[in-house]
Amino acid sequence: MKSRAYAKINLSLDVIGKRADGYHELESVMCPIFLYDEIEINIATKMSYECNKWYVKFKDSNTIVKAINYMKDRYHITDNFEVKLNKFIPIKAGLAGGSTDGACVIRMFDQLYNLNMSKEEIREACLSIGADVIFTYYSKPALVSGIGEKLEFFDIKDDYYVLLVKPNAGVSTRDAYQQLDLMSCDHPDVKMLKDKLIKGEELKGLLGNSLEYSSFRLCPEIARIKEEMEEVLAGKVLMSGSGSTVFAISRSKQEIDDLYKLMKDSKMFVKTTRLLKNTRS
């Protein structure tokens, strides 16, 4: 069985506060984009993993391994599997490359074994891997809140084109949250941006991300890339998640193509793509 695991970007991210359990409350508009990993899982005599990227290690902390172990334990599955991952989403990029792989495995097991998982079972499985895994399970535009587990889906009216630019350096999500100053960081109007997407209107000036505050300090190259892109598309550029990917978004494909020509650099990950209105249809 083969399946696609789609990446996401945060079009707006407001970290509201820190909870007693150490997690942070947030509000964010997340959207899937046309960039994905490919996962193939087949029943085999013994467990095996392979990947097209040398740096991917299938340790117990790997989301694919975690998802397989959870599903085997939860549903008393004794089969072994041959797992192949073609990875195209960069790691430590703020694009949910790990989360979406784990979510994809949960979907595949549900189909492979006809589990007919309930919404609560899906939620429990996703949360066993990570807080934002449940968004990538559904991969639909959503207003996300809580610690990332509460989803309010909505429809996007217009087409939006995206340029992704990621430096070689990555950012640890944990480090970004630990160094966050809630009094000094940006607190964007997440709901207003959601409304603009529903109406198919211009997003200029509405993008915002609380985590830029700390991620720019952890990796100054992110700030440099954003500043360079802002010179061309001011008000349409943002860091996704905790970074290190910076994206530009526009309803004009030509604007994105022109910026791609300026930013194309063999030393960085630079890719044009688009928002996906629904990957699960």
C-alpha positions in Angstrom: 0.0 0.0 0.0 1.3 3.5 -0.9 0.1 6.9 0.3 1.1 10.5 0.3 1.8 12.5 3.5 1.3 16.2 2.8 3.2 19.1 4.3 1.6 22.2 5.9 2.3 25.8 6.5 1.1 28.1 9.3 -0.4 31.2 7.6 -0.8 32.7 11.0 0.3 31.5 14.5 -0.5 33.2 17.8 1.0 31.6 20.9 -1.5 32.7 23.6 0.2 31.4 26.8 1.8 28.5 28.6 -0.1 25.9 30.4 0.6 24.3 33.8 1.7 21.0 32.0 4.3 22.9 30.0 2.5 22.9 26.7 1.6 26.2 25.0 -2.0 27.3 24.0 -2.1 28.6 20.5 -4.3 29.6 17.7 -3.2 29.1 14.1 -4.4 28.9 10.6 -2.9 25.8 9.0 -3.2 24.7 5.4 -1.8 21.7 3.5 0.4 22.4 0.5 1.3 20.5 -2.6 4.5 19.0 -1.2 4.5 15.5 0.2 6.4 12.4 1.3 5.5 9.0 -0.2 5.1 6.0 2.2 4.8 2.4 1.2 3.9 -0.3 3.7 3.7 -4.0 2.9 3.3 -7.0 5.1 6.5 -8.9 5.4 8.2 -11.7 7.4 10.3 -9.2 9.4 10.3 -5.5 10.1 12.5 -3.4 7.8 12.8 0.3 7.0 14.4 2.2 4.2 14.5 5.8 3.1 15.9 7.8 0.2 17.5 10.3 2.6 20.6 9.1 4.6 19.8 11.4 7.5 16.5 9.8 8.4 17.0 7.3 11.2 14.2 4.9 12.2 14.7 5.1 15.9 11.9 4.7 18.5 11.4 8.5 18.3 10.7 8.4 14.6 7.1 9.2 14.0 6.6 6.4 11.5 8.0 3.9 14.0 5.9 5.4 16.8 2.8 5.2 14.7 3.4 1.6 13.7 4.1 0.5 17.3 1.0 2.3 18.6 -1.3 0.8 15.9 0.1 -2.7 16.4 -0.3 -2.5 20.2 -3.7 -0.8 20.1 -5.3 -3.2 17.6 -3.4 -6.4 18.5 -1.7 -6.6 15.1 1.1 -9.2 14.9 2.2 -8.7 11.3 5.6 -7.3 10.4 6.1 -4.8 7.7 8.5 -3.6 5.0 8.4 0.2 5.1 9.7 2.5 2.4 9.8 6.3 2.8 10.5 8.6 -0.1 11.2 11.9 1.8 10.7 15.2 0.0 9.6 17.4 2.9 12.7 18.9 4.5 13.2 18.2 8.3 13.3 20.9 11.0 11.5 23.1 8.6 8.2 24.0 10.2 6.4 22.0 7.5 5.2 19.1 9.7 7.4 16.6 7.8 7.5 14.2 10.8 4.0 14.7 12.0 2.5 14.1 8.5 4.4 10.8 8.1 3.1 9.5 11.4 -0.5 10.6 10.5 -0.2 8.9 7.2 0.8 5.6 8.8 -2.3 5.7 11.0 -4.5 6.3 7.9 -2.8 3.4 6.1 -3.3 1.0 9.0 -7.0 2.0 9.2 -7.4 1.1 5.6 -5.2 -1.9 5.5 -7.0 -3.6 8.4 -10.5 -2.2 7.9 -10.4 -0.8 11.4 -13.1 1.9 10.7 -11.6 4.0 13.4 -13.9 6.5 15.2 -13.0 10.2 15.5 -12.0 9.6 19.1 -9.7 6.7 18.2 -8.1 8.8 15.5 -7.6 11.6 18.0 -6.0 9.3 20.6 -3.7 7.7 18.0 -2.5 11.1 16.7 -2.0 12.6 20.1 0.2 9.6 21.0 2.7 10.8 18.4 2.4 14.6 18.7 0.1 17.5 19.3 -0.2 18.7 15.7 -0.4 15.2 14.1 -4.1 15.3 14.0 -4.1 18.2 11.6 -1.9 16.4 9.1 -4.2 13.3 9.5 -7.1 15.3 7.9 -4.9 17.7 5.9 -7.6 20.3 5.3 -7.5 24.1 5.9 -8.3 24.6 9.6 -8.3 27.1 12.5 -6.2 25.1 15.0 -6.3 25.8 18.7 -5.5 24.3 22.1 -2.1 22.6 21.8 -2.9 21.8 18.2 -5.5 19.2 18.7 -8.7 21.3 18.2 -9.6 21.8 14.6 -12.2 24.0 12.9 -12.2 23.2 9.2 -13.1 25.9 6.6 -13.1 26.2 2.8 -10.7 28.4 0.9 -12.4 30.3 -2.0 -9.4 31.4 -4.1 -6.2 29.8 -5.4 -3.0 30.8 -3.5 0.5 30.2 -4.7 3.4 29.7 -2.4 7.2 29.9 -2.5 9.2 28.0 0.2 12.7 28.9 1.1 14.6 27.0 3.7 18.2 27.5 4.8 20.3 24.5 5.6 20.0 25.3 9.3 17.0 24.0 11.2 15.3 25.1 14.4 14.2 22.9 17.3 10.6 23.5 18.1 11.4 23.0 21.8 14.1 25.6 21.8 11.9 28.1 19.9 9.1 27.7 22.6 11.6 27.8 25.5 13.1 31.2 24.3 9.7 32.7 23.5 8.8 36.0 25.2 5.0 36.3 25.1 5.1 40.0 26.0 7.4 40.9 23.1 6.4 38.5 20.3 3.8 39.1 17.6 0.2 38.2 18.3 -1.6 38.2 14.9 -5.3 38.3 14.3 -5.7 34.7 13.3 -9.5 34.8 12.8 -9.3 37.8 10.5 -6.9 35.9 8.3 -9.2 32.9 8.2 -12.1 35.1 7.1 -10.0 36.5 4.2 -9.2 33.0 3.0 -12.9 32.1 3.1 -13.7 35.1 1.0 -10.8 34.7 -1.3 -9.3 38.1 -0.5 -5.8 39.6 -0.3 -3.7 38.4 2.7 -1.1 41.2 2.6 -0.3 42.5 6.0 -2.3 39.8 7.9 0.4 37.2 8.2 2.0 36.8 11.6 3.8 34.3 13.7 4.6 34.5 17.5 7.5 32.1 17.1 9.5 34.4 14.8 10.6 36.2 17.9 12.7 33.3 19.2 13.5 31.5 15.9 15.1 34.6 14.4 17.5 34.7 17.5 18.2 31.0 17.2 18.8 31.2 13.5 19.5 34.8 12.2 19.6 33.4 8.6 15.8 33.0 8.8 15.4 36.7 9.4 17.8 37.5 6.6 15.9 35.4 4.1 12.5 36.9 5.2 13.9 40.4 4.8 15.2 39.6 1.3 11.8 38.2 0.3 9.9 41.1 1.8 11.8 43.5 -0.5 9.8 41.9 -3.3 6.6 40.9 -1.7 6.2 43.1 1.4 3.5 41.9 3.8 3.2 38.5 2.1 6.1 36.7 3.7 6.2 34.7 6.9 8.1 31.9 8.7 6.1 28.7 9.0 5.8 27.1 12.4 9.0 27.3 14.4 11.0 27.5 11.2 13.3 27.4 9.5 11.2 27.6 6.3 10.1 31.1 5.1 7.3 31.3 2.6 5.7 33.9 0.4 2.1 33.6 -0.6 0.1 35.4 -3.3 -3.0 34.9 -5.5 -0.6 35.8 -8.4 1.4 32.8 -9.7 3.5 35.3 -11.7 4.6 37.1 -8.4 5.7 33.7 -6.9 7.5 32.6 -10.1 9.4 35.9 -10.3 10.4 35.7 -6.6 11.5 32.1 -7.2 14.0 33.3 -9.9 15.5 35.7 -7.4 15.7 33.3 -4.5 16.8 30.1 -6.3 20.0 29.0 -4.7 21.5 25.5 -4.9 22.6 25.8 -1.2 19.0 26.2 0.0 15.7 24.4 -0.4 13.7 26.6 -2.7 10.4 25.4 -4.2 7.2 26.8 -5.7 3.9 25.1 -4.6 0.3 26.1 -3.8 -2.2 25.7 -1.0 -4.4 22.6 -1.1 -8.0 23.1 -0.4 -8.5 19.4 0.6 -6.2 16.5 0.2 -8.7 14.0 1.6 -11.5 14.4 -1.0 
